[in-house]
Amino acid sequence: MKHRSPTRLRYGAFFRLTGCWVVACCLLLPACGALAQTGGPSSDQTAVRLQIQLFGDVMEIEVRDVDRNMALEAIRLAMLKMHSFSAQIAADSPQRGSLGEINRRPGSFVPVTEEVFEFVLHSMRYCLWSGGMQGPLGGEIYRLWDERRQGHEFSPFQLRDAVASADCSTLGLEQNPRRVRIGEGTRLNGFGMERGYAIDLALAELQRHGIRNAIIETEALITGVGPGTSGRGWLVQVPGVEGTRHPIDQLYLRDQSLAWVARTGTDGHLPINQQTGVPTIGVRLVAAVTTMARDAEVLAHSLYAMGHTLGQRHVGSLDPRPSVLWLLGTGGGLPLESPYRWSELDRVREPR
């Protein structure tokens, strides 16, 4: 489903066998042992690709068109940036100034790092834009549903209280100094927002080191900058769902990000409408393309949680305007496609 390059350097198995601090130490070295096997300087037809496990996902970075050592150094620093951000944004992080510290001190203004403050501020914009249907305050709602999947039922009163705790008004922000406060019973959660933000931080780091042709991928979020392998951009795929072909579409990303949320029947963690506290029905897939990864990811999750009718009413107010594709339906039959500015993308689509 993902783009694959001829030169691929894997850290995944190593990361799974070691802790995060060992990962960080490895990245801090001039080069890990596996890196010595990559050969000489890269050309237009070669690439350097590394991966790291973060947010319960595999995040991969591929760089082209620069010297191998330059690519390795840039990727190493970009991964360090993502790793540092992930440690700050974890809902149970022990670090000072992290989301975890805010969650441990409800009712109090907590001094936070610049990255945590900007992350919360950005995600709160989508809480307000969506009318509270999606945002960073739904931690209690997701906790109830996670426990239910483990066999622990919750009562209607527990769900009512969790919904109330996710209201946008329960969060307070102060700019100088940067401080964040949540209400009693509220829990911050980065689900549906954290990967995109981390990718944008990594991309900025790559660009600071002269990288102009790169792709960053996770399981359901891809950012491509530069000409890719063909000069047209990075060719990526939008997956299908039951009743459709796989992939349902192919796109060239050039300085763009693609994110999607799909219901396959076995998913354990889909966006929940935080105004009702229950999963959305009637939507099988939402794919969104926009400039920034942080916007593409949170937009796909928000539009899924909002549902098709409300999502279409809201999406036109965004600037820059995204491209969105909904697949609608409740069963295993052929879903209904509902596009918004989707035809404006650089697409490669075979006839049905």
The 8 nearest C-alpha neighbors of each residue, nearest first, counted from 0:
[[1, 236, 2, 238, 246, 235, 237, 245],
 [2, 0, 3, 235, 236, 216, 218, 221],
 [1, 3, 235, 4, 0, 234, 233, 236],
 [2, 4, 1, 5, 7, 6, 48, 0],
 [3, 5, 6, 7, 46, 2, 48, 45],
 [6, 4, 7, 45, 46, 3, 44, 47],
 [5, 7, 4, 46, 47, 45, 48, 8],
 [8, 6, 48, 47, 5, 4, 9, 49],
 [9, 7, 49, 48, 10, 6, 34, 47],
 [8, 10, 11, 49, 50, 7, 12, 48],
 [9, 11, 13, 50, 12, 14, 51, 49],
 [12, 10, 14, 13, 9, 51, 50, 15],
 [13, 11, 15, 14, 10, 16, 9, 17],
 [12, 14, 16, 10, 11, 15, 17, 9],
 [15, 13, 11, 17, 16, 12, 10, 22],
 [14, 16, 12, 13, 17, 11, 18, 52],
 [17, 15, 13, 14, 12, 18, 11, 21],
 [18, 16, 14, 15, 21, 13, 19, 22],
 [19, 17, 21, 20, 22, 14, 16, 15],
 [18, 20, 22, 21, 23, 17, 14, 82],
 [19, 21, 23, 22, 18, 24, 17, 25],
 [20, 22, 24, 23, 18, 19, 17, 25],
 [23, 21, 19, 25, 20, 24, 14, 26],
 [22, 24, 20, 26, 21, 25, 27, 19],
 [25, 23, 21, 27, 26, 22, 20, 28],
 [26, 24, 22, 23, 27, 28, 21, 31],
 [25, 27, 23, 24, 28, 75, 22, 79],
 [28, 26, 24, 25, 23, 29, 75, 79],
 [27, 29, 30, 26, 25, 31, 24, 23],
 [30, 28, 27, 31, 72, 26, 25, 75],
 [31, 29, 28, 34, 32, 26, 35, 25],
 [32, 30, 34, 33, 25, 28, 29, 26],
 [31, 33, 34, 35, 30, 36, 25, 28],
 [34, 32, 35, 31, 36, 8, 37, 9],
 [33, 35, 36, 32, 31, 37, 30, 8],
 [34, 36, 33, 37, 32, 38, 30, 31],
 [37, 35, 34, 38, 33, 32, 8, 39],
 [38, 36, 35, 34, 39, 6, 8, 33],
 [39, 37, 36, 40, 35, 67, 41, 34],
 [38, 40, 41, 37, 67, 66, 68, 36],
 [41, 39, 67, 66, 42, 38, 68, 65],
 [42, 40, 45, 66, 67, 65, 46, 39],
 [41, 43, 44, 45, 64, 40, 65, 63],
 [42, 44, 64, 45, 63, 41, 228, 46],
 [45, 43, 42, 46, 228, 41, 63, 64],
 [46, 44, 41, 42, 43, 6, 5, 63],
 [45, 47, 63, 6, 62, 41, 48, 4],
 [46, 48, 62, 61, 6, 7, 63, 70],
 [47, 49, 61, 7, 60, 8, 46, 62],
 [50, 48, 8, 60, 59, 9, 61, 7],
 [51, 49, 59, 58, 10, 9, 11, 60],
 [50, 52, 58, 57, 11, 10, 53, 59],
 [53, 51, 57, 56, 58, 11, 55, 14],
 [52, 54, 55, 56, 57, 51, 58, 85],
 [55, 53, 56, 52, 85, 194, 193, 57],
 [54, 56, 53, 52, 57, 58, 194, 51],
 [57, 55, 54, 53, 52, 58, 217, 218],
 [56, 58, 52, 51, 217, 53, 59, 50],
 [59, 57, 217, 51, 50, 216, 52, 56],
 [60, 58, 50, 216, 215, 49, 51, 57],
 [59, 61, 215, 48, 49, 214, 50, 216],
 [60, 62, 48, 214, 213, 47, 215, 46],
 [61, 63, 213, 47, 46, 212, 70, 48],
 [64, 62, 46, 212, 65, 213, 43, 45],
 [63, 65, 43, 42, 41, 212, 66, 62],
 [66, 64, 63, 41, 70, 67, 69, 42],
 [65, 67, 40, 69, 41, 68, 70, 64],
 [66, 68, 40, 70, 69, 41, 71, 65],
 [69, 67, 71, 70, 66, 72, 40, 65],
 [68, 70, 66, 72, 67, 71, 73, 65],
 [69, 71, 67, 73, 68, 72, 74, 62],
 [72, 70, 68, 74, 73, 69, 75, 67],
 [71, 73, 75, 69, 70, 74, 68, 76],
 [72, 74, 70, 76, 205, 75, 71, 208],
 [75, 73, 77, 71, 76, 72, 78, 70],
 [76, 74, 72, 78, 73, 77, 26, 71],
 [75, 77, 79, 73, 78, 74, 80, 72],
 [78, 76, 201, 74, 80, 204, 79, 75],
 [79, 77, 81, 75, 80, 76, 82, 74],
 [78, 80, 82, 76, 77, 81, 83, 75],
 [79, 81, 77, 83, 78, 82, 201, 84],
 [82, 80, 78, 84, 197, 79, 83, 201],
 [81, 83, 79, 85, 84, 80, 78, 86],
 [84, 82, 80, 86, 81, 85, 79, 87],
 [83, 85, 81, 87, 86, 82, 88, 80],
 [84, 86, 82, 88, 87, 83, 81, 89],
 [87, 85, 83, 84, 88, 89, 82, 92],
 [88, 86, 97, 84, 85, 89, 98, 92],
 [87, 89, 85, 98, 86, 97, 84, 90],
 [90, 88, 92, 91, 86, 87, 98, 99],
 [89, 91, 99, 98, 188, 92, 88, 187],
 [92, 90, 99, 89, 93, 98, 102, 100],
 [91, 93, 99, 89, 94, 90, 97, 86],
 [94, 92, 99, 91, 100, 95, 97, 87],
 [95, 93, 92, 97, 96, 87, 100, 99],
 [94, 96, 97, 100, 93, 111, 99, 110],
 [111, 95, 97, 112, 110, 100, 94, 98],
 [98, 96, 87, 99, 100, 95, 94, 88],
 [99, 97, 101, 88, 90, 100, 89, 102],
 [98, 100, 91, 92, 90, 102, 97, 101],
 [99, 101, 103, 97, 102, 98, 95, 96],
 [102, 100, 98, 104, 99, 103, 109, 105],
 [103, 101, 99, 100, 104, 186, 105, 98],
 [102, 104, 100, 101, 105, 99, 91, 98],
 [103, 105, 101, 102, 107, 100, 106, 109],
 [106, 104, 183, 181, 182, 107, 102, 103],
 [105, 107, 182, 183, 181, 180, 104, 108],
 [108, 106, 180, 105, 104, 109, 181, 179],
 [107, 109, 180, 179, 178, 110, 106, 181],
 [108, 110, 178, 179, 101, 107, 111, 180],
 [111, 109, 178, 96, 177, 179, 108, 112],
 [96, 112, 110, 178, 177, 97, 109, 115],
 [113, 111, 115, 96, 114, 116, 97, 110],
 [112, 114, 116, 115, 117, 111, 177, 118],
 [113, 115, 117, 116, 112, 118, 84, 111],
 [116, 114, 118, 112, 117, 113, 119, 111],
 [117, 115, 113, 119, 118, 114, 120, 112],
 [116, 118, 120, 114, 119, 115, 121, 113],
 [119, 117, 115, 121, 116, 120, 114, 122],
 [118, 120, 122, 116, 121, 117, 123, 115],
 [121, 119, 117, 123, 118, 122, 116, 124],
 [122, 120, 118, 124, 123, 119, 117, 125],
 [121, 123, 119, 124, 125, 120, 134, 135],
 [124, 122, 126, 120, 125, 121, 119, 134],
 [123, 125, 127, 121, 122, 126, 128, 120],
 [126, 124, 128, 123, 127, 122, 129, 134],
 [125, 127, 134, 123, 131, 133, 124, 129],
 [126, 128, 130, 124, 125, 129, 131, 123],
 [127, 129, 125, 130, 126, 124, 131, 313],
 [130, 128, 131, 132, 126, 127, 125, 133],
 [131, 129, 127, 128, 132, 126, 133, 125],
 [130, 132, 126, 129, 133, 127, 167, 274],
 [131, 133, 273, 272, 274, 129, 130, 305],
 [134, 132, 126, 301, 131, 273, 129, 272],
 [133, 135, 126, 136, 122, 123, 125, 137],
 [134, 136, 188, 187, 189, 137, 122, 123],
 [137, 135, 165, 187, 138, 134, 186, 188],
 [138, 136, 165, 140, 139, 135, 141, 188],
 [137, 139, 186, 188, 187, 141, 140, 136],
 [140, 138, 142, 161, 141, 137, 186, 143],
 [141, 139, 161, 137, 143, 142, 138, 276],
 [140, 142, 144, 138, 143, 139, 145, 137],
 [141, 143, 139, 145, 140, 144, 138, 146],
 [144, 142, 146, 140, 141, 145, 147, 139],
 [143, 145, 147, 141, 146, 142, 148, 140],
 [146, 144, 142, 148, 147, 143, 141, 149],
 [147, 145, 149, 143, 151, 144, 148, 142],
 [146, 148, 151, 144, 150, 152, 149, 145],
 [149, 147, 145, 146, 150, 144, 151, 267],
 [148, 150, 146, 147, 151, 145, 152, 144],
 [149, 151, 147, 148, 152, 146, 145, 153],
 [152, 150, 147, 146, 149, 153, 148, 143],
 [153, 151, 147, 150, 154, 146, 143, 148],
 [154, 152, 157, 143, 151, 155, 147, 158],
 [153, 155, 157, 156, 158, 152, 159, 143],
 [156, 154, 158, 157, 159, 153, 160, 161],
 [157, 155, 159, 154, 158, 160, 153, 161],
 [156, 158, 154, 160, 159, 155, 161, 153],
 [157, 159, 161, 155, 156, 160, 162, 154],
 [160, 158, 156, 162, 157, 161, 155, 163],
 [159, 161, 163, 157, 162, 158, 164, 156],
 [160, 162, 158, 164, 139, 140, 163, 159],
 [163, 161, 159, 165, 164, 160, 276, 273],
 [162, 164, 160, 161, 165, 166, 159, 274],
 [163, 165, 185, 161, 162, 166, 184, 160],
 [166, 164, 136, 137, 162, 163, 167, 185],
 [165, 167, 168, 163, 164, 169, 131, 162],
 [166, 168, 169, 131, 170, 126, 165, 127],
 [167, 169, 166, 170, 171, 165, 182, 181],
 [170, 168, 182, 167, 181, 166, 164, 171],
 [171, 169, 181, 168, 180, 167, 182, 172],
 [170, 172, 180, 179, 181, 169, 173, 168],
 [171, 173, 179, 178, 180, 174, 170, 177],
 [174, 172, 178, 177, 175, 179, 176, 171],
 [173, 175, 177, 176, 172, 178, 116, 179],
 [176, 174, 177, 173, 178, 172, 110, 179],
 [175, 177, 174, 178, 173, 110, 111, 172],
 [178, 176, 174, 175, 173, 110, 111, 116],
 [177, 179, 110, 109, 173, 108, 111, 172],
 [180, 178, 172, 108, 109, 171, 173, 110],
 [179, 181, 108, 171, 107, 170, 106, 109],
 [182, 180, 170, 105, 169, 106, 185, 171],
 [183, 181, 106, 169, 105, 185, 184, 170],
 [182, 184, 105, 185, 106, 181, 164, 169],
 [183, 185, 164, 182, 186, 105, 161, 139],
 [186, 184, 164, 182, 183, 181, 165, 136],
 [185, 187, 138, 102, 139, 136, 188, 137],
 [188, 186, 136, 138, 135, 90, 102, 137],
 [187, 189, 138, 135, 190, 90, 136, 137],
 [190, 188, 193, 192, 135, 191, 88, 187],
 [191, 189, 192, 188, 193, 135, 194, 270],
 [190, 192, 297, 300, 296, 193, 189, 194],
 [193, 191, 297, 189, 190, 195, 194, 296],
 [192, 194, 189, 196, 195, 197, 191, 190],
 [195, 193, 197, 196, 192, 198, 54, 293],
 [194, 196, 293, 292, 198, 197, 193, 296],
 [195, 197, 293, 199, 193, 198, 194, 200],
 [196, 198, 194, 200, 81, 195, 199, 193],
 [199, 197, 201, 195, 200, 196, 202, 194],
 [200, 198, 202, 196, 201, 197, 292, 203],
 [201, 199, 197, 203, 198, 202, 204, 196],
 [202, 200, 77, 198, 204, 199, 203, 81],
 [201, 203, 205, 199, 204, 200, 198, 206],
 [202, 204, 206, 200, 201, 205, 207, 199],
 [203, 205, 201, 207, 202, 77, 206, 200],
 [206, 204, 202, 208, 210, 73, 207, 203],
 [205, 207, 210, 209, 203, 208, 204, 202],
 [206, 208, 204, 205, 209, 203, 210, 73],
 [209, 207, 206, 205, 210, 73, 204, 69],
 [208, 210, 206, 207, 211, 205, 73, 69],
 [211, 209, 206, 205, 208, 212, 213, 62],
 [210, 212, 225, 209, 206, 213, 224, 205],
 [213, 211, 225, 224, 63, 210, 62, 227],
 [214, 212, 62, 224, 61, 223, 63, 211],
 [213, 215, 223, 61, 222, 60, 224, 216],
 [216, 214, 60, 222, 59, 221, 61, 223],
 [217, 215, 221, 59, 58, 220, 222, 214],
 [216, 218, 58, 220, 219, 57, 221, 59],
 [217, 219, 220, 216, 56, 57, 58, 221],
 [220, 218, 217, 259, 258, 221, 260, 216],
 [221, 219, 258, 217, 257, 216, 218, 259],
 [222, 220, 216, 257, 256, 215, 217, 258],
 [223, 221, 256, 215, 214, 255, 292, 257],
 [222, 224, 214, 252, 253, 254, 255, 233],
 [225, 223, 254, 253, 213, 212, 214, 211],
 [224, 226, 212, 211, 253, 227, 232, 254],
 [225, 227, 230, 232, 231, 212, 228, 253],
 [228, 226, 232, 233, 225, 229, 230, 212],
 [229, 227, 230, 226, 233, 232, 44, 43],
 [230, 228, 231, 227, 226, 232, 233, 234],
 [229, 231, 226, 232, 227, 228, 225, 233],
 [232, 230, 226, 229, 227, 251, 233, 253],
 [233, 231, 226, 227, 253, 251, 252, 230],
 [232, 234, 227, 252, 251, 223, 235, 253],
 [233, 235, 251, 250, 232, 252, 249, 236],
 [236, 234, 250, 249, 233, 251, 2, 1],
 [237, 235, 249, 248, 246, 238, 250, 0],
 [236, 238, 248, 246, 247, 249, 239, 235],
 [239, 237, 246, 245, 247, 236, 240, 248],
 [238, 240, 245, 247, 246, 243, 244, 237],
 [241, 239, 243, 242, 263, 238, 261, 283],
 [240, 242, 243, 331, 239, 263, 332, 333],
 [241, 243, 333, 332, 331, 240, 334, 244],
 [244, 242, 239, 241, 240, 333, 245, 247],
 [245, 243, 247, 246, 239, 242, 240, 241],
 [246, 244, 239, 247, 238, 243, 240, 248],
 [245, 247, 238, 239, 248, 237, 244, 236],
 [246, 248, 239, 245, 244, 238, 237, 243],
 [247, 249, 237, 246, 348, 236, 250, 347],
 [250, 248, 236, 347, 235, 346, 237, 348],
 [251, 249, 346, 235, 234, 345, 347, 252],
 [250, 252, 234, 233, 232, 345, 346, 235],
 [253, 251, 233, 232, 255, 223, 250, 254],
 [252, 254, 232, 224, 255, 223, 225, 251],
 [253, 255, 224, 223, 252, 225, 290, 256],
 [256, 254, 290, 253, 252, 289, 223, 222],
 [257, 255, 222, 292, 288, 289, 221, 290],
 [256, 258, 288, 221, 220, 287, 295, 222],
 [259, 257, 220, 296, 287, 295, 219, 286],
 [258, 260, 286, 285, 219, 299, 287, 261],
 [259, 261, 285, 284, 299, 300, 286, 262],
 [262, 260, 284, 283, 263, 259, 285, 240],
 [263, 261, 283, 264, 284, 266, 260, 240],
 [262, 264, 265, 266, 261, 240, 241, 283],
 [263, 265, 266, 262, 267, 241, 261, 331],
 [266, 264, 263, 267, 262, 268, 261, 269],
 [267, 265, 268, 264, 263, 262, 269, 261],
 [266, 268, 265, 269, 148, 145, 264, 144],
 [267, 269, 266, 270, 145, 141, 144, 271],
 [268, 270, 271, 267, 266, 278, 260, 262],
 [271, 269, 304, 300, 303, 272, 278, 268],
 [272, 270, 278, 304, 277, 273, 276, 279],
 [271, 273, 304, 132, 274, 276, 275, 277],
 [274, 272, 132, 276, 275, 133, 271, 162],
 [275, 273, 132, 272, 276, 162, 131, 166],
 [274, 276, 273, 277, 272, 162, 132, 271],
 [275, 277, 273, 272, 162, 274, 140, 271],
 [276, 278, 275, 271, 272, 279, 273, 274],
 [279, 277, 271, 272, 280, 270, 276, 304],
 [278, 280, 304, 271, 272, 306, 277, 281],
 [281, 279, 282, 278, 329, 306, 283, 328],
 [280, 282, 328, 329, 327, 283, 279, 306],
 [283, 281, 327, 280, 328, 284, 326, 306],
 [282, 284, 262, 326, 327, 261, 328, 281],
 [285, 283, 261, 326, 260, 325, 282, 262],
 [284, 286, 325, 260, 259, 324, 299, 303],
 [287, 285, 259, 324, 323, 258, 299, 260],
 [286, 288, 323, 258, 299, 295, 322, 257],
 [289, 287, 257, 322, 256, 321, 295, 323],
 [288, 290, 321, 256, 295, 255, 291, 322],
 [289, 291, 255, 256, 254, 292, 288, 295],
 [290, 292, 294, 293, 289, 256, 295, 255],
 [291, 293, 195, 295, 256, 294, 199, 296],
 [294, 292, 195, 196, 291, 296, 295, 297],
 [293, 295, 291, 292, 297, 296, 298, 289],
 [294, 296, 292, 298, 258, 289, 287, 293],
 [297, 295, 258, 299, 298, 294, 293, 195],
 [296, 298, 192, 300, 294, 191, 299, 295],
 [297, 299, 301, 295, 300, 296, 294, 302],
 [300, 298, 296, 302, 287, 297, 301, 259],
 [301, 299, 297, 303, 298, 302, 270, 191],
 [300, 302, 298, 304, 133, 303, 299, 297],
 [303, 301, 305, 310, 299, 304, 300, 298],
 [302, 304, 300, 306, 301, 305, 285, 299],
 [303, 305, 272, 301, 271, 270, 302, 306],
 [306, 304, 302, 303, 310, 309, 301, 132],
 [307, 305, 303, 304, 310, 308, 309, 302],
 [306, 308, 310, 309, 311, 305, 302, 282],
 [309, 307, 310, 311, 306, 312, 305, 313],
 [308, 310, 312, 311, 307, 305, 306, 313],
 [311, 309, 307, 302, 313, 312, 308, 305],
 [310, 312, 314, 308, 313, 309, 307, 315],
 [311, 313, 309, 310, 314, 308, 315, 316],
 [314, 312, 310, 311, 315, 316, 309, 129],
 [313, 315, 311, 316, 317, 310, 312, 320],
 [316, 314, 317, 313, 320, 312, 311, 318],
 [315, 317, 314, 313, 318, 320, 312, 319],
 [318, 316, 320, 315, 319, 314, 321, 313],
 [319, 317, 320, 316, 321, 315, 314, 289],
 [318, 320, 317, 321, 289, 290, 316, 315],
 [319, 321, 318, 317, 315, 322, 289, 314],
 [322, 320, 289, 288, 319, 323, 287, 340],
 [321, 323, 340, 341, 288, 339, 287, 289],
 [324, 322, 287, 339, 286, 338, 341, 321],
 [323, 325, 338, 286, 285, 337, 339, 341],
 [326, 324, 285, 337, 284, 336, 327, 338],
 [325, 327, 336, 284, 283, 335, 334, 282],
 [328, 326, 282, 335, 334, 283, 281, 325],
 [327, 329, 281, 334, 282, 330, 283, 335],
 [328, 330, 281, 280, 282, 331, 283, 327],
 [331, 329, 332, 328, 334, 333, 241, 281],
 [330, 332, 241, 242, 333, 329, 334, 328],
 [333, 331, 242, 330, 334, 241, 328, 329],
 [332, 334, 242, 243, 335, 331, 241, 328],
 [335, 333, 328, 327, 326, 332, 336, 242],
 [334, 336, 327, 326, 337, 328, 333, 325],
 [337, 335, 326, 325, 338, 334, 327, 324],
 [336, 338, 325, 324, 326, 335, 339, 327],
 [339, 337, 324, 341, 323, 325, 336, 340],
 [338, 340, 323, 341, 322, 324, 337, 342],
 [341, 339, 322, 342, 343, 338, 323, 321],
 [340, 342, 322, 339, 343, 338, 344, 323],
 [341, 343, 344, 340, 346, 338, 345, 339],
 [344, 342, 341, 340, 345, 322, 346, 339],
 [345, 343, 342, 346, 341, 250, 322, 340],
 [344, 346, 251, 250, 343, 347, 252, 342],
 [347, 345, 250, 344, 249, 348, 251, 248],
 [348, 346, 249, 250, 349, 248, 345, 251],
 [349, 347, 248, 346, 249, 350, 247, 250],
 [348, 350, 351, 347, 248, 249, 247, 346],
 [351, 349, 348, 347, 248, 247, 244, 249],
 [350, 349, 348, 244, 247, 243, 248, 245]]
